[in-house]
């Protein structure tokens, strides 16, 4: 790796200026310290002892969407600067119930807001959202700035999409419409380098490995990547137990909307027969004994007739409660409705104290 050379010329000039200025006070501590940064310093050569070489320390971890550069990692955490955050896989093994959001807008701003709001994860949805790889990358960077794990849902289960998505460095990947253990095994193979799989390799230059700075990427990427398979058809439900048992599959993501459509009840996931079919799949996945060295965790969508609390009681460990587009749509429709109603019923000032009303409105 090419060494980076630090030249002290500018720093010396600044120091000389400070000596000639009576207004400048001698600092009580160094203005800048390299001690907290992950570099070692050594002379460039014996004849130029003042020149310094910056050599990145070897990392034992793989990169993730949590940070562009990881420096230290344990089995259960990912390093972000000077702090460590647990990975999604580690949190699942600890028994946590994780709450997430689906991002269809591909807006980095909304991705950043979602991360700051406190979601445990955000699914960047390439299956139904309008964005591609470039747009997904921008969202991952926004989420990374808030230390929020990103999961990419692929538009289809194929090696090409998987390769491009994984190179971006998400913490999880979701394969749609998995209907058999054979399809699940293929999905896992798309995520692993030969000989364990068929993933194409350019790990020395892609974001997933911190562009090659993370020398431990190949040793740890399997441990940190969350592989999710969607069961969203009658055929998939019948094979749910076998799919969950496939080595490498970490989560089964239930798809109630597509399942209802496949059963002839389009947009009616609350139909009695659809709910019965969902229960069959749920029991099969929960019975796979996730976390015991095999099996898969249960993930799914909260719906009006099936809230997060009910889902947790049935064994769900990952729950997605909203879609960014849906949240904005609902808020926008309600905002317009509220305005029109105020014209009919009178101004806000007539119905409540004007100052308080303004504060309430802008805080919502």
C-alpha positions as CSV (number, residue, x, y, z in Angstrom):
1,X,0.0,0.0,0.0
2,X,1.4,3.5,-0.9
3,X,2.5,5.3,2.2
4,X,1.1,8.8,3.0
5,X,3.8,11.3,3.9
6,X,3.1,14.1,6.4
7,X,5.2,17.2,5.8
8,X,5.7,19.4,8.8
9,X,6.6,22.5,6.7
10,X,3.2,24.2,7.1
11,X,3.1,23.3,10.8
12,X,6.5,24.8,11.4
13,X,5.5,28.0,9.6
14,X,2.5,28.3,11.8
15,X,4.7,27.8,14.9
16,X,7.1,30.5,13.8
17,X,4.2,32.9,13.3
18,X,2.9,32.2,16.8
19,X,6.4,33.0,18.3
20,X,6.4,36.5,16.7
21,X,2.9,37.4,17.8
22,X,2.4,38.8,21.2
23,X,-1.3,38.2,21.0
24,X,-1.1,34.5,20.7
25,X,-0.9,32.4,23.9
26,X,1.1,29.2,24.3
27,X,-1.5,26.4,24.2
28,X,-1.8,24.3,27.4
29,X,-2.2,21.2,25.4
30,X,-1.3,20.1,21.8
31,X,-3.6,21.6,19.2
32,X,-3.8,18.3,17.4
33,X,-3.0,14.8,18.6
34,X,-2.5,11.8,16.5
35,X,-2.9,9.4,19.4
36,X,-6.6,8.7,18.9
37,X,-6.3,8.0,15.3
38,X,-5.6,4.4,14.0
39,X,-2.2,5.1,12.4
40,X,1.4,4.2,13.3
41,X,4.1,6.7,12.6
42,X,7.6,5.8,11.4
43,X,10.4,7.7,9.7
44,X,10.2,7.7,5.9
45,X,14.0,7.0,5.7
46,X,17.0,7.5,8.0
47,X,18.1,10.7,6.3
48,X,14.8,12.5,6.7
49,X,13.8,11.9,10.3
50,X,11.2,14.7,10.3
51,X,9.1,13.1,7.6
52,X,6.4,10.8,8.9
53,X,4.6,7.9,7.2
54,X,1.0,7.1,8.0
55,X,0.3,3.3,7.9
56,X,-3.3,2.1,8.6
57,X,-3.4,-0.5,11.3
58,X,-4.7,-3.9,10.2
59,X,-8.4,-4.3,11.0
60,X,-9.9,-7.6,12.0
61,X,-13.4,-6.7,10.9
62,X,-15.4,-6.2,7.8
63,X,-16.9,-2.9,6.8
64,X,-20.6,-2.2,7.2
65,X,-23.0,0.6,6.5
66,X,-22.4,1.8,10.1
67,X,-19.0,3.4,9.3
68,X,-17.0,4.0,6.2
69,X,-13.9,2.7,8.0
70,X,-13.9,0.2,10.8
71,X,-10.8,-0.1,12.9
72,X,-11.6,-2.6,15.7
73,X,-14.4,-5.2,15.9
74,X,-15.4,-8.0,18.3
75,X,-17.6,-10.8,17.3
76,X,-20.7,-9.0,18.6
77,X,-20.0,-5.4,17.7
78,X,-19.0,-3.0,15.0
79,X,-16.7,-0.1,15.7
80,X,-17.8,3.4,14.8
81,X,-15.1,5.9,15.5
82,X,-14.4,5.5,19.2
83,X,-17.6,3.7,20.0
84,X,-18.9,0.2,19.4
85,X,-22.4,-0.8,18.2
86,X,-23.8,-4.2,18.2
87,X,-24.5,-5.7,14.8
88,X,-28.0,-6.8,13.9
89,X,-27.0,-10.5,14.0
90,X,-25.6,-10.0,17.5
91,X,-28.7,-8.3,18.7
92,X,-30.9,-11.0,17.4
93,X,-28.8,-13.6,19.1
94,X,-29.2,-11.6,22.3
95,X,-33.0,-11.9,22.0
96,X,-33.7,-8.3,21.1
97,X,-36.9,-7.4,19.1
98,X,-35.8,-4.9,16.4
99,X,-38.0,-2.2,14.8
100,X,-37.4,-0.9,11.4
101,X,-38.6,1.2,8.5
102,X,-38.8,0.6,4.7
103,X,-37.3,3.4,2.6
104,X,-38.9,3.6,-0.8
105,X,-38.2,7.2,-1.6
106,X,-34.5,6.7,-1.9
107,X,-34.2,10.2,-0.3
108,X,-30.9,10.5,1.7
109,X,-32.6,13.2,3.7
110,X,-35.4,10.9,4.8
111,X,-32.9,8.1,5.4
112,X,-31.0,10.4,7.7
113,X,-34.1,11.4,9.5
114,X,-35.1,7.8,10.0
115,X,-31.7,7.0,11.4
116,X,-31.8,10.0,13.8
117,X,-35.4,9.0,14.8
118,X,-34.0,5.8,16.4
119,X,-35.0,2.9,14.1
120,X,-33.0,-0.2,14.7
121,X,-32.6,-0.7,11.0
122,X,-33.8,0.7,7.6
123,X,-34.5,-1.4,4.6
124,X,-33.5,0.4,1.3
125,X,-36.2,-1.1,-1.0
126,X,-34.8,-1.7,-4.5
127,X,-37.7,-4.0,-5.3
128,X,-40.5,-1.4,-5.2
129,X,-38.6,1.8,-4.8
130,X,-37.5,3.8,-7.9
131,X,-33.8,3.9,-7.1
132,X,-30.9,1.8,-8.2
133,X,-27.4,1.2,-7.0
134,X,-26.2,4.8,-7.0
135,X,-29.3,6.0,-5.2
136,X,-29.0,3.2,-2.6
137,X,-25.4,4.1,-2.0
138,X,-26.4,7.7,-1.1
139,X,-29.0,6.4,1.4
140,X,-26.4,4.0,3.0
141,X,-24.0,6.9,3.5
142,X,-26.8,9.0,5.1
143,X,-27.7,6.0,7.4
144,X,-24.0,5.4,8.1
145,X,-23.7,9.0,9.4
146,X,-26.4,8.2,12.0
147,X,-24.9,4.7,12.9
148,X,-28.1,3.0,11.6
149,X,-27.7,-0.4,10.0
150,X,-29.0,-0.6,6.4
151,X,-30.6,-3.7,4.7
152,X,-31.0,-3.7,1.0
153,X,-34.0,-5.5,-0.5
154,X,-33.1,-6.7,-4.0
155,X,-35.4,-6.2,-7.0
156,X,-35.0,-9.9,-7.7
157,X,-33.0,-12.9,-6.4
158,X,-30.1,-13.1,-8.8
159,X,-26.3,-13.1,-8.4
160,X,-25.8,-9.8,-10.4
161,X,-28.0,-7.7,-8.1
162,X,-26.7,-9.4,-5.0
163,X,-23.1,-8.7,-6.0
164,X,-23.7,-5.0,-6.7
165,X,-25.7,-4.5,-3.5
166,X,-23.2,-6.3,-1.3
167,X,-20.3,-4.3,-2.6
168,X,-22.0,-1.2,-1.2
169,X,-21.5,-2.6,2.3
170,X,-25.0,-3.0,3.8
171,X,-25.3,-4.9,7.0
172,X,-28.1,-7.0,5.6
173,X,-29.6,-8.2,2.3
174,X,-33.1,-9.4,1.6
175,X,-34.1,-11.7,-1.2
176,X,-37.7,-11.5,-2.5
177,X,-40.0,-14.4,-3.4
178,X,-38.0,-17.4,-2.1
179,X,-40.2,-20.5,-2.5
180,X,-37.9,-23.5,-1.9
181,X,-34.8,-24.5,0.0
182,X,-33.1,-24.7,-3.4
183,X,-33.7,-21.0,-4.0
184,X,-32.6,-20.2,-0.5
185,X,-29.3,-22.1,-1.0
186,X,-28.7,-20.1,-4.2
187,X,-29.4,-16.9,-2.4
188,X,-26.8,-17.7,0.2
189,X,-24.3,-18.7,-2.5
190,X,-24.7,-15.2,-4.1
191,X,-23.5,-13.7,-0.8
192,X,-20.3,-15.8,-0.4
193,X,-17.0,-15.8,-2.2
194,X,-15.7,-19.0,-3.8
195,X,-15.4,-21.8,-2.9
196,X,-18.3,-21.3,-0.5
197,X,-20.4,-19.4,-3.1
198,X,-20.3,-17.6,-6.4
199,X,-20.0,-14.0,-5.4
200,X,-17.7,-12.0,-7.7
201,X,-14.8,-10.4,-5.9
202,X,-13.4,-6.9,-6.0
203,X,-13.1,-6.6,-2.3
204,X,-9.9,-4.5,-2.4
205,X,-11.7,-1.5,-4.0
206,X,-15.4,-1.6,-2.9
207,X,-17.1,0.2,0.0
208,X,-17.9,-3.1,1.8
209,X,-14.2,-3.5,2.7
210,X,-13.6,0.2,3.3
211,X,-12.2,0.3,-0.2
212,X,-9.5,-2.2,0.7
213,X,-8.5,-0.5,3.9
214,X,-10.1,-3.2,6.0
215,X,-7.7,-6.1,5.6
216,X,-9.9,-8.4,7.7
217,X,-13.0,-8.1,5.5
218,X,-12.6,-11.6,3.9
219,X,-12.3,-13.2,7.3
220,X,-15.3,-11.6,8.9
221,X,-17.9,-10.7,6.2
222,X,-20.0,-13.8,6.7
223,X,-20.3,-13.3,10.4
224,X,-21.6,-9.8,10.0
225,X,-23.9,-10.1,7.0
226,X,-27.6,-10.7,7.8
227,X,-29.2,-12.8,5.0
228,X,-33.0,-12.6,4.8
229,X,-35.3,-14.6,2.6
230,X,-38.8,-13.5,1.9
231,X,-41.6,-16.1,2.1
232,X,-44.6,-14.5,0.4
233,X,-46.5,-17.2,-1.6
234,X,-48.4,-20.4,-0.8
235,X,-45.6,-22.4,-2.2
236,X,-43.1,-20.6,0.1
237,X,-45.3,-21.2,3.1
238,X,-45.4,-24.9,2.4
239,X,-41.5,-25.0,2.4
240,X,-41.0,-22.5,5.2
241,X,-39.5,-24.9,7.6
242,X,-37.0,-26.2,5.0
243,X,-36.1,-22.7,3.9
244,X,-35.4,-21.7,7.5
245,X,-33.2,-24.7,7.9
246,X,-30.9,-23.7,5.1
247,X,-27.4,-23.0,6.4
248,X,-26.6,-19.3,6.0
249,X,-30.3,-18.1,6.1
250,X,-30.6,-15.8,9.2
251,X,-34.1,-14.5,8.8
252,X,-37.4,-15.3,7.2
253,X,-39.2,-12.2,6.2
254,X,-42.9,-12.8,5.8
255,X,-44.8,-11.0,3.0
256,X,-48.5,-10.8,3.9
257,X,-49.4,-8.6,0.9
258,X,-48.0,-10.8,-1.8
259,X,-49.2,-13.9,0.1
260,X,-52.7,-12.6,0.1
261,X,-52.5,-11.9,-3.6
262,X,-51.2,-15.4,-4.4
263,X,-54.2,-16.8,-2.5
264,X,-56.7,-14.8,-4.5
265,X,-57.3,-12.1,-1.9
266,X,-55.5,-9.1,-3.4
267,X,-54.8,-6.4,-0.9
268,X,-56.6,-8.3,1.9
269,X,-53.9,-9.6,4.2
270,X,-56.4,-9.6,7.0
271,X,-58.6,-12.3,5.4
272,X,-59.1,-15.3,7.7
273,X,-57.5,-17.7,5.2
274,X,-54.5,-15.5,4.7
275,X,-54.0,-15.2,8.4
276,X,-54.2,-18.9,8.9
277,X,-51.6,-19.4,6.2
278,X,-49.4,-16.9,7.9
279,X,-49.6,-18.8,11.2
280,X,-48.5,-22.0,9.5
281,X,-45.4,-20.3,8.2
282,X,-44.7,-18.5,11.5
283,X,-44.8,-21.7,13.5
284,X,-42.5,-23.4,11.0
285,X,-39.9,-20.7,11.3
286,X,-40.1,-20.3,15.1
287,X,-39.8,-24.0,15.4
288,X,-36.5,-24.0,13.5
289,X,-34.8,-23.0,16.8
290,X,-33.0,-19.8,15.7
291,X,-29.9,-18.9,17.6
292,X,-29.0,-22.5,18.4
293,X,-26.6,-22.9,15.5
294,X,-29.3,-23.4,13.0
295,X,-32.7,-22.1,12.0
296,X,-33.8,-18.6,11.2
297,X,-35.4,-15.7,13.0
298,X,-38.9,-14.4,12.1
299,X,-39.3,-11.0,10.5
300,X,-42.3,-9.2,9.1
301,X,-44.6,-6.2,8.6
302,X,-46.9,-4.7,11.2
303,X,-50.4,-4.1,9.8
304,X,-53.5,-2.4,11.1
305,X,-55.0,-5.8,12.2
306,X,-51.7,-7.1,13.4
307,X,-49.6,-4.8,15.5
308,X,-46.0,-5.1,16.8
309,X,-47.0,-6.4,20.2
310,X,-49.0,-9.2,18.8
311,X,-46.2,-10.1,16.4
312,X,-43.6,-10.2,19.2
313,X,-45.9,-12.6,21.1
314,X,-45.8,-15.0,18.2
315,X,-42.1,-15.0,17.9
316,X,-41.2,-12.1,15.6
317,X,-37.7,-10.6,16.3
318,X,-37.7,-8.1,13.5
319,X,-40.8,-5.9,12.8
320,X,-41.1,-3.2,10.2
321,X,-43.9,-0.8,11.1
322,X,-44.0,1.8,8.3
323,X,-42.8,2.9,4.8
324,X,-41.3,6.4,4.5
325,X,-43.6,7.3,1.5
326,X,-46.6,6.1,3.4
327,X,-45.7,8.2,6.5
328,X,-45.3,11.3,4.4
329,X,-48.5,10.6,2.5
330,X,-50.5,10.2,5.6
331,X,-49.0,13.4,7.2
332,X,-49.5,15.4,4.0
333,X,-53.2,14.3,3.6
334,X,-53.9,15.1,7.2
335,X,-52.2,18.5,6.9
336,X,-54.3,19.5,3.9
337,X,-57.5,18.1,5.6
338,X,-56.7,20.1,8.7
339,X,-56.2,23.3,6.7
340,X,-59.5,22.9,4.8
341,X,-61.3,22.1,8.0
342,X,-59.9,25.3,9.6
343,X,-61.4,27.4,6.8
344,X,-64.8,25.9,7.5
345,X,-64.7,25.9,11.3
346,X,-62.8,29.1,11.8
347,X,-59.1,30.0,12.3
348,X,-56.8,28.2,14.7
349,X,-56.7,31.4,16.8
350,X,-60.5,31.2,17.3
351,X,-60.3,27.6,18.5
352,X,-57.2,27.8,20.7
353,X,-54.7,30.3,21.9
354,X,-52.8,31.6,18.9
355,X,-49.3,31.3,20.4
356,X,-49.9,27.8,21.7
357,X,-51.4,26.8,18.4
358,X,-48.4,27.9,16.4
359,X,-46.0,26.0,18.8
360,X,-48.2,22.9,18.5
361,X,-48.3,23.0,14.7
362,X,-44.6,23.5,14.1
363,X,-43.7,20.8,16.6
364,X,-45.8,18.1,15.0
